[in-house]
Amino acid sequence: MNYLAHAYLSFGIPEITVGNLISDFVKGKKKLDYPAGIQRGIVLHRAIDSFTDTHDATRRAKTFFREAYGLYAGPLTDIIYDHFLANDPVIFPLMDGGLQAFAQKTYRQVESRREVFPERFAHVFHYMQTQDWLSNYVRREAVVNSFAGLSRRAAYMGDTRRAGQLFETHYDDLEACYRDFFPDVREFALRTLQER
């Protein structure tokens, strides 16, 4: 999953949200350097990623990108899931203020714990907040821009124009994968939090 989904699957708990969002920047046992609540968020993030990677719907979604992008099919699918989450007619319309309000609340929660940011996340968070990545996932062009951003960070991914074409061509099928997947990951994340 990508940033919006990890924020949403933190269920509004500030320490969990911070841990969930910084997790990719915290390697191995470095998680033990953080307060207990943030550690729980880091562990939750890793559990969500494992669940996502092995879910049948995610495996189906990756097939649309695997031939052209190999192992990068997973990160492309993560970005696409955030797009469908941002546009989910059930989730954000039911929240006070919708997606925009959720995004701003998330930025405030994370910003208030800036002192624990890994250095690389501090750089990423600056752009996430100033460019409002969480709300922008609603737009298809923002998804394509995220593909390009992924390519800049990935050593062997190459040009992402084809990924944008595949996203448009298989849009309905990818949305069906999201719909099959997201209720399961939400239930899994809730259960994981309750167990720890």
C-alpha positions as CSV (number, residue, x, y, z in Angstrom):
1,M,0.0,0.0,0.0
2,N,1.1,3.6,-0.5
3,Y,0.9,6.7,1.8
4,L,-2.9,7.3,1.8
5,A,-3.8,3.7,2.6
6,H,-1.2,3.5,5.3
7,A,-2.5,6.7,6.8
8,Y,-6.1,5.5,6.6
9,L,-5.3,2.1,8.1
10,S,-3.8,3.8,11.2
11,F,-7.4,4.5,12.2
12,G,-6.7,8.0,13.4
13,I,-4.3,7.0,16.2
14,P,-1.4,9.6,16.0
15,E,1.5,7.4,17.0
16,I,0.3,4.6,14.8
17,T,0.0,7.0,11.9
18,V,3.5,8.3,12.3
19,G,5.0,4.8,12.6
20,N,3.0,3.6,9.6
21,L,4.2,6.5,7.4
22,I,7.9,6.4,8.5
23,S,8.2,2.6,8.4
24,D,9.9,2.4,4.9
25,F,12.6,4.7,6.2
26,V,13.3,2.7,9.4
27,K,15.4,-0.4,8.7
28,G,15.3,-3.6,10.8
29,K,15.9,-3.2,14.5
30,K,16.1,0.6,14.3
31,K,12.4,0.5,15.1
32,L,13.4,-0.2,18.7
33,D,14.8,3.4,18.8
34,Y,11.2,4.7,18.7
35,P,8.5,5.1,21.4
36,A,6.2,2.1,21.8
37,G,3.2,3.6,19.9
38,I,5.4,4.5,16.9
39,Q,6.9,1.0,17.0
40,R,3.4,-0.5,16.7
41,G,2.8,1.7,13.6
42,I,6.1,0.5,12.0
43,V,5.1,-3.1,12.7
44,L,1.6,-2.6,11.4
45,H,3.0,-1.1,8.2
46,R,5.2,-4.1,7.6
47,A,2.3,-6.5,8.3
48,I,0.0,-4.6,5.9
49,D,2.7,-4.8,3.2
50,S,3.1,-8.5,3.6
51,F,-0.7,-9.1,3.6
52,T,-1.0,-6.9,0.5
53,D,1.7,-8.6,-1.5
54,T,0.2,-12.1,-0.9
55,H,-3.5,-11.2,-1.5
56,D,-5.1,-12.8,-4.6
57,A,-6.5,-9.5,-5.8
58,T,-3.0,-7.8,-5.6
59,R,-1.5,-10.7,-7.6
60,R,-4.1,-10.1,-10.3
61,A,-3.5,-6.4,-10.4
62,K,0.3,-6.9,-10.7
63,T,-0.2,-9.1,-13.8
64,F,-1.1,-6.0,-15.8
65,F,2.3,-4.5,-15.2
66,R,4.6,-7.4,-14.7
67,E,5.7,-7.9,-18.3
68,A,6.7,-4.3,-18.8
69,Y,8.0,-3.6,-15.2
70,G,8.9,-6.9,-13.5
71,L,9.3,-6.4,-9.7
72,Y,8.1,-2.8,-10.0
73,A,4.6,-4.1,-10.6
74,G,4.1,-4.2,-6.9
75,P,4.9,-0.5,-6.2
76,L,2.8,0.5,-9.2
77,T,-0.1,-1.4,-7.8
78,D,0.3,0.2,-4.4
79,I,0.0,3.7,-6.0
80,I,-3.1,2.6,-7.9
81,Y,-4.7,1.3,-4.8
82,D,-4.3,4.8,-3.2
83,H,-6.1,6.3,-6.2
84,F,-9.1,4.0,-5.8
85,L,-9.1,4.5,-2.0
86,A,-9.2,8.3,-2.6
87,N,-12.2,7.8,-4.9
88,D,-13.9,5.2,-2.8
89,P,-17.6,6.3,-2.6
90,V,-18.0,4.7,0.9
91,I,-14.9,5.7,2.8
92,F,-14.1,9.4,2.6
93,P,-17.6,10.8,1.9
94,L,-18.7,9.4,5.3
95,M,-15.9,11.3,7.1
96,D,-16.5,14.9,8.3
97,G,-14.9,17.1,5.6
98,G,-14.1,14.1,3.4
99,L,-10.6,13.4,1.9
100,Q,-9.3,16.9,2.2
101,A,-10.0,17.0,6.0
102,F,-8.5,13.6,6.4
103,A,-5.4,14.6,4.6
104,Q,-4.9,17.8,6.7
105,K,-5.6,16.0,9.9
106,T,-2.9,13.4,9.0
107,Y,-0.4,16.1,8.1
108,R,-1.0,17.7,11.5
109,Q,-0.6,14.5,13.4
110,V,2.6,13.6,11.6
111,E,4.1,17.1,11.8
112,S,3.5,17.2,15.6
113,R,6.1,14.4,15.9
114,R,8.7,15.8,13.6
115,E,11.4,15.2,16.1
116,V,11.3,11.5,15.4
117,F,11.5,11.7,11.6
118,P,14.2,9.7,9.9
119,E,16.2,12.2,7.8
120,R,15.0,10.9,4.5
121,F,11.3,10.9,5.6
122,A,11.7,14.5,6.7
123,H,12.5,15.4,3.1
124,V,9.7,13.3,1.7
125,F,7.2,14.7,4.2
126,H,8.0,18.2,3.2
127,Y,6.8,17.5,-0.4
128,M,3.9,15.2,0.8
129,Q,2.5,18.1,2.8
130,T,3.3,21.1,0.5
131,Q,2.0,19.3,-2.6
132,D,-0.8,17.6,-0.7
133,W,0.0,14.1,-2.0
134,L,-2.8,12.4,0.1
135,S,-5.6,14.4,-1.5
136,N,-4.0,14.4,-4.9
137,Y,-4.3,10.7,-5.3
138,V,-7.9,11.3,-6.3
139,R,-6.7,12.6,-9.7
140,R,-5.5,10.1,-12.4
141,E,-2.8,12.5,-13.5
142,A,-1.4,12.5,-10.0
143,V,-1.1,8.7,-10.2
144,V,0.9,9.0,-13.4
145,N,3.1,11.7,-11.7
146,S,3.6,9.2,-8.8
147,F,4.8,6.6,-11.3
148,A,7.4,9.1,-12.6
149,G,8.5,9.8,-9.0
150,L,8.9,6.1,-8.4
151,S,11.0,5.8,-11.5
152,R,13.3,8.6,-10.3
153,R,14.0,6.6,-7.1
154,A,14.2,3.2,-8.7
155,A,17.5,2.1,-10.2
156,Y,16.2,0.0,-13.1
157,M,12.6,0.9,-13.7
158,G,12.9,3.1,-16.8
159,D,10.3,5.2,-18.5
160,T,6.8,5.1,-16.9
161,R,4.7,6.3,-19.9
162,R,3.8,2.6,-20.6
163,A,2.7,2.3,-16.9
164,G,0.3,5.2,-17.4
165,Q,-1.1,3.6,-20.6
166,L,-1.6,0.3,-18.8
167,F,-3.3,2.1,-15.9
168,E,-5.8,3.6,-18.3
169,T,-6.3,0.5,-20.4
170,H,-7.0,-1.7,-17.4
171,Y,-8.6,0.9,-15.2
172,D,-11.9,-1.0,-14.6
173,D,-10.1,-4.3,-13.9
174,L,-7.7,-2.6,-11.4
175,E,-10.6,-1.0,-9.7
176,A,-12.2,-4.5,-9.3
177,C,-9.0,-5.7,-7.8
178,Y,-9.1,-2.8,-5.3
179,R,-12.7,-3.6,-4.4
180,D,-11.9,-7.3,-3.8
181,F,-8.8,-6.3,-1.7
182,F,-9.6,-3.3,0.4
183,P,-12.2,-4.7,2.8
184,D,-9.8,-7.6,3.6
185,V,-6.8,-5.4,4.3
186,R,-8.9,-3.1,6.5
187,E,-10.2,-6.0,8.6
188,F,-6.6,-7.4,8.8
189,A,-5.2,-4.1,9.9
190,L,-7.8,-3.6,12.6
191,R,-7.3,-7.2,13.9
192,T,-3.5,-6.7,13.9
193,L,-3.8,-3.6,16.0
194,Q,-6.1,-5.2,18.4
195,E,-3.8,-8.2,18.9
196,R,-0.6,-6.1,19.6
